[in-house]
Amino acid sequence: MTEVAASPALEFIAKTVAEHPVVLFMKGVPDQPRCGFSSVAVQILDHLGVEFVGVDVLQDDELRQGIKTFTDWPTIPQLYVKGEFVGGSDIVREMFQSGELKSFLIEQGVIQA
């Protein structure tokens, strides 16, 4: 496990998740998502008024593979709130539709009620 932890991509991911309250690892950037799933996640976060950092995993293959290793989650986008992995596009969409995402984000102090 020591070798994996030393990966610059994994160090970057851990640092980014630790430094920012809400991070979306995605394909493209928030202003120009490069896949439909990333676009859905961005639209939901924007709709809820969440300030977030979007990290384009397409800029670096090591980062793209690293985020999958970091969470042991096979798909992108991946949403983190206060260092906690929330889920991918389907989970974020389901949580949004049920109202659970908004409640969670309010509890985390990321958005106002």
Solvent accessible surface area in square Angstrom, and as a share of the most:
residue,aa,sasa,rsa
1,M,194,0.87
2,T,116,0.67
3,E,154,0.69
4,V,61,0.35
5,A,61,0.47
6,A,64,0.49
7,S,26,0.17
8,P,96,0.60
9,A,9,0.07
10,L,19,0.09
11,E,95,0.43
12,F,90,0.38
13,I,0,0.00
14,A,44,0.34
15,K,123,0.52
16,T,10,0.06
17,V,10,0.06
18,A,87,0.67
19,E,102,0.46
20,H,64,0.29
21,P,73,0.46
22,V,1,0.01
23,V,1,0.00
24,L,2,0.01
25,F,0,0.00
26,M,0,0.00
27,K,45,0.19
28,G,3,0.02
29,V,66,0.38
30,P,42,0.26
31,D,134,0.69
32,Q,132,0.58
33,P,44,0.27
34,R,165,0.60
35,C,33,0.20
36,G,53,0.51
37,F,119,0.50
38,S,0,0.00
39,S,28,0.18
40,V,47,0.27
41,A,1,0.01
42,V,8,0.04
43,Q,115,0.51
44,I,11,0.06
45,L,0,0.00
46,D,86,0.45
47,H,135,0.60
48,L,27,0.13
49,G,53,0.51
50,V,8,0.05
51,E,157,0.70
52,F,37,0.16
53,V,51,0.29
54,G,22,0.21
55,V,9,0.05
56,D,25,0.13
57,V,0,0.00
58,L,56,0.28
59,Q,120,0.53
60,D,65,0.34
61,D,99,0.51
62,E,86,0.38
63,L,7,0.04
64,R,75,0.27
65,Q,90,0.40
66,G,8,0.07
67,I,0,0.00
68,K,58,0.25
69,T,82,0.47
70,F,76,0.32
71,T,28,0.16
72,D,130,0.67
73,W,76,0.27
74,P,98,0.62
75,T,74,0.43
76,I,13,0.07
77,P,2,0.01
78,Q,0,0.00
79,L,1,0.01
80,Y,5,0.02
81,V,0,0.00
82,K,109,0.46
83,G,41,0.39
84,E,93,0.41
85,F,57,0.24
86,V,22,0.13
87,G,0,0.00
88,G,3,0.03
89,S,8,0.05
90,D,72,0.37
91,I,58,0.29
92,V,1,0.01
93,R,85,0.31
94,E,101,0.46
95,M,26,0.12
96,F,61,0.25
97,Q,129,0.58
98,S,84,0.54
99,G,33,0.32
100,E,101,0.45
101,L,0,0.00
102,K,93,0.39
103,S,57,0.37
104,F,32,0.13
105,L,0,0.00
106,I,57,0.29
107,E,134,0.60
108,Q,51,0.23
109,G,59,0.57
110,V,30,0.17
111,I,16,0.08
112,Q,159,0.71
113,A,112,0.87
